[in-house]
Structure formats: structure tokens, C-alpha cells
Amino acid sequence: MSTAGQLRWWKKGDIAAFFALFTNNLTNIITFTALLTMAGLPVDMVVGRIAPAFGLAIPLTSSMYVWFARRLAAKEGSDDVVALPSGPSAPSIFTVTFLVILLVYSTTQDAELAVGIGLVWGFLEDLILFVGSFFGDLLRRAVPRSVLLACLAGLGLLLLAMNPMLQSSQFPAPVP
């Protein structure tokens, strides 16, 4: 706790962290919006309903995480508790977009159904995360750290390799 026993609202680095999270979330929303509109979903649905829902959900969930962190800090008498950053993750965006929404939309040409199934997918994914959160510490102790980080490392390498690969295949060398 600070010298007066009060938990401070802002610390050094918080403004930089805010702008990093803001630009990350903005990039993710723009990416999601572009992917869905380029795939043919109605622009008024994507821009008028989906993007604003993301825009509203991010500050609401972030506020809840701040509230949780402040309660934990007060309970533990500690000032080194951090609120979890909130917002759509890039892997989740691409998974839901390509494997759920666009697959359903290309099959049915029903945007409402495709987005509805995408929402159900998100709910089930979050339900699994919620139930799994009760076993997180058990898993962390039982599974070696290298195994837990392998998926993250593989995704990072994939993202690093995909851009040059796609650029190289964009302009193939002429056959002599």
C-alpha cells in the first residue's frame, strides 16, 4: 500500500500501458471489422452492431477487472496487484472469423445465423475458460512450464513466418 494506506489509481507506466492496450484493442477491432466486411457480411451489421458491441464490452470488462484487482489488493494489503487487460485476442478473432462465422456464412448466406453461431462459440469458449480457471493452479503445478509455453512460442513463430511467406508467394519468380 502507499504511505497513506490508500491504493493509488495511477502509477508510473500506467499511461503507456493504457495506450498499448488501447492500440491493441483498436487494431483487433479494425482487423475483425475488415475481415467480416471483406468476406461479404453486411457492412451495417458489422459496423452498426458488432463493432459497437466490442467497443462497449472492452471498457465494461476492463472496469470489472480493475474492481476485482482493487478488491484483491485491499484484501491482501498489497499494492502490486494488476488488473487483467481486456479485449479480443488476435488468435480468437481469426479462429471465430475463419472457422465459425465465415464457414457458416459461406454455406448458408445467412449473416444473422453466422453471427449467432459465432456468439454461441464465444460463449462456449468462455464457459470452458471459466470452468478451467478453477483448475488453473492445479494445471500450472502439474504441467511443466515448457509445455505451457510451447503453444505460445509456436503461435509466435507461425505469425513471424507467415508474413514473409505470404509476401514471397505474392510475386512468384517467372519460370524461364
Secondary structure, DSSP 8 states (H G I E B T S, - for coil): --TTS---S--TTHHHHHHHHHHHHHHHHHHHHHHHHHTT--HHHIIIIIHHHHHHHHHHHHHHHHHHHHHHHHHHT-S-------S--HHHHHIIIIIIIHHHHHHH--HHHHHHHHHHHHHHHHHHHHHHHTTHHHHHHHS-HHHHHHHHHHHHHHHHHHHHHHHHHHS-----
